[in-house]
Amino acid sequence: MAKLHFHYSTMNAGKSTLLLQAAHNYQEMGMECLLLTANFDDRAGTGQIGSRIGFAKPATTYGAEDDLYKIIEARIAQGPIACVMVDEAQWMSKAQVWQLARAVDDLNVPVMCYGLRVDFRGELFPGSATLLALADEMREVRTICRCGRKATMVIRKGEDGKAVTDGAQVQVGGNETYVSLCRRHWREATGH
């Protein structure tokens, strides 16, 4: 039976690397997967899912208005797929997460989502909140704070290198922009 999976963490935990490894494993067994990524995330190149350690794979892009159920249904019409994998799942809308759940239920295809749980303000992303509510299986991908504790929060650095506490929820960036911290060090950095 197909399930909706959510692998979540902070920045730099290796979520995209895990996605790419899982896609490789399916491919090595002769099974096709549909990889999805947001059309505005071009860090590894448009239509690419990349990891910090240098691996990348082509992916189908989607925008805020796209119906992910229809994208999956159209891909299945071209031939069977073993799995759907979504990178940066936090950027999906609530409706898009429901579309993935419908694909699991009605098309019987497993969907594995990888993304952040909370933003730099300590608030849930809409996609993550909906995945936390709907996922059949959830797995925390762990990384560590500079102190050695488990990192559960992330700060966005401003031009001066200090934590920013307001601004748009979505800003594409990597190590130059974001730092994963434990809650205590996040509170110290943000003044909470």
C-alpha positions as CSV (number, residue, x, y, z in Angstrom):
1,M,0.0,0.0,0.0
2,A,1.3,3.4,-1.0
3,K,2.1,6.0,1.7
4,L,2.8,9.7,2.0
5,H,6.2,10.2,3.7
6,F,7.7,13.3,5.2
7,H,11.5,13.5,5.9
8,Y,12.1,16.8,7.7
9,S,14.9,18.7,9.3
10,T,16.8,22.0,9.4
11,M,19.2,23.2,6.8
12,N,22.3,21.1,6.1
13,A,21.0,17.8,7.4
14,G,21.3,16.0,4.1
15,K,17.7,15.8,3.0
16,S,18.4,16.3,-0.7
17,T,21.3,13.8,-0.5
18,L,18.9,11.2,1.0
19,L,16.4,11.9,-1.8
20,L,19.1,11.5,-4.5
21,Q,20.3,8.3,-2.9
22,A,16.8,6.9,-2.7
23,A,16.2,7.9,-6.4
24,H,19.5,6.2,-7.3
25,N,18.5,3.0,-5.5
26,Y,15.2,2.8,-7.4
27,Q,17.0,3.5,-10.7
28,E,19.6,0.8,-10.0
29,M,16.7,-1.7,-9.6
30,G,15.2,-0.6,-12.9
31,M,12.4,1.4,-11.5
32,E,11.5,4.9,-12.6
33,C,10.8,7.8,-10.2
34,L,9.2,11.2,-10.7
35,L,11.4,13.8,-9.0
36,L,9.7,17.2,-8.3
37,T,11.2,20.6,-7.3
38,A,9.9,24.1,-7.1
39,N,10.5,26.1,-10.4
40,F,12.2,29.0,-8.5
41,D,14.8,26.9,-6.8
42,D,17.8,27.2,-9.2
43,R,20.7,26.6,-6.7
44,A,21.7,23.4,-8.6
45,G,20.3,24.8,-11.9
46,T,16.7,25.0,-13.1
47,G,15.0,21.6,-13.0
48,Q,17.8,20.1,-10.9
49,I,17.8,18.6,-7.4
50,G,21.3,19.0,-6.0
51,S,23.1,18.3,-2.8
52,R,25.9,20.2,-1.1
53,I,28.2,17.2,-1.6
54,G,27.9,17.6,-5.4
55,F,25.3,15.1,-6.6
56,A,22.4,16.2,-8.8
57,K,19.6,14.8,-10.8
58,P,17.1,16.3,-13.3
59,A,13.6,17.0,-11.9
60,T,10.3,18.1,-13.1
61,T,9.5,21.7,-11.9
62,Y,6.2,22.9,-10.5
63,G,4.9,26.3,-9.7
64,A,2.6,27.6,-7.0
65,E,-0.5,27.2,-9.2
66,D,0.3,23.7,-10.5
67,D,-1.8,20.7,-9.6
68,L,0.7,18.0,-8.5
69,Y,-2.0,15.3,-8.8
70,K,-2.4,16.1,-12.5
71,I,1.4,16.2,-13.0
72,I,1.7,12.7,-11.4
73,E,-1.3,11.4,-13.3
74,A,0.2,12.6,-16.6
75,R,3.6,11.0,-15.8
76,I,1.9,7.7,-15.0
77,A,0.1,7.8,-18.3
78,Q,3.5,7.7,-20.0
79,G,4.5,4.6,-18.1
80,P,4.7,3.2,-14.5
81,I,6.6,4.9,-11.8
82,A,7.7,3.4,-8.5
83,C,7.7,6.6,-6.5
84,V,7.3,10.3,-6.4
85,M,10.0,12.4,-4.6
86,V,9.6,16.0,-3.7
87,D,12.6,18.2,-2.7
88,E,12.1,21.3,-0.6
89,A,8.6,20.2,0.3
90,Q,8.0,23.1,2.7
91,W,7.4,25.4,-0.3
92,M,4.3,23.5,-1.4
93,S,0.9,25.0,-0.7
94,K,-1.6,23.3,1.6
95,A,-3.6,22.4,-1.5
96,Q,-0.6,20.8,-3.2
97,V,0.1,18.6,-0.2
98,W,-3.5,17.4,-0.4
99,Q,-2.9,16.7,-4.1
100,L,0.0,14.5,-3.2
101,A,-2.1,12.7,-0.6
102,R,-4.8,12.1,-3.3
103,A,-2.1,10.7,-5.6
104,V,-1.1,8.3,-2.9
105,D,-4.7,7.2,-2.2
106,D,-6.1,7.2,-5.7
107,L,-3.1,6.4,-7.9
108,N,-1.5,4.1,-5.4
109,V,2.0,5.7,-5.8
110,P,4.2,6.3,-2.8
111,V,5.2,9.9,-2.3
112,M,8.4,10.9,-0.4
113,C,8.7,14.5,0.6
114,Y,11.9,16.1,1.9
115,G,11.9,19.6,3.5
116,L,12.3,22.0,6.3
117,R,9.9,21.9,9.3
118,V,10.2,25.5,10.4
119,D,11.4,28.8,8.9
120,F,14.0,31.3,10.3
121,R,11.3,32.8,12.6
122,G,10.5,29.4,14.2
123,E,7.2,29.1,12.3
124,L,5.9,26.2,10.3
125,F,5.9,26.5,6.5
126,P,2.4,25.8,5.1
127,G,3.6,22.8,3.2
128,S,5.3,21.4,6.2
129,A,2.4,22.0,8.5
130,T,0.1,20.1,6.1
131,L,2.6,17.3,5.7
132,L,2.8,17.0,9.5
133,A,-1.0,16.6,9.6
134,L,-1.4,14.3,6.6
135,A,1.8,12.1,6.3
136,D,1.5,8.4,6.9
137,E,5.1,8.2,8.0
138,M,7.4,10.9,9.3
139,R,11.2,10.8,9.8
140,E,13.4,13.5,11.4
141,V,16.7,13.8,9.6
142,R,19.1,15.1,12.3
143,T,21.9,17.5,12.2
144,I,23.8,19.3,14.9
145,C,24.2,22.9,16.3
146,R,27.6,24.4,16.7
147,C,27.4,23.3,20.4
148,G,26.9,19.6,19.5
149,R,23.2,19.5,20.4
150,K,20.5,18.5,17.9
151,A,19.7,21.4,15.6
152,T,15.9,22.0,15.4
153,M,15.9,25.7,14.3
154,V,17.4,27.8,11.6
155,I,18.5,31.5,11.4
156,R,18.7,33.6,8.3
157,K,21.8,35.8,8.3
158,G,21.6,39.4,7.3
159,E,24.2,41.4,5.4
160,D,26.0,42.0,8.7
161,G,26.0,38.2,9.5
162,K,23.5,38.6,12.3
163,A,20.2,36.8,12.6
164,V,17.3,38.4,10.7
165,T,13.9,38.2,12.4
166,D,11.5,39.4,9.8
167,G,11.1,39.3,6.0
168,A,9.6,37.0,3.4
169,Q,9.2,33.4,4.6
170,V,10.7,32.0,1.4
171,Q,14.2,33.1,0.4
172,V,16.3,30.6,-1.5
173,G,19.7,30.2,-0.1
174,G,22.3,27.9,1.4
175,N,25.2,28.1,3.9
176,E,25.8,31.7,3.0
177,T,22.3,32.6,4.2
178,Y,21.2,30.0,6.8
179,V,22.6,28.4,9.9
180,S,21.1,25.5,11.8
181,L,21.0,25.8,15.6
182,C,19.6,24.2,18.7
183,R,16.6,26.1,20.2
184,R,18.7,27.7,22.9
185,H,21.2,29.2,20.4
186,W,18.4,30.2,18.0
187,R,16.8,32.1,20.9
188,E,20.1,33.8,21.7
189,A,20.7,34.7,18.1
190,T,17.1,36.0,17.5
191,G,16.5,37.6,20.9
192,H,13.5,35.4,21.7
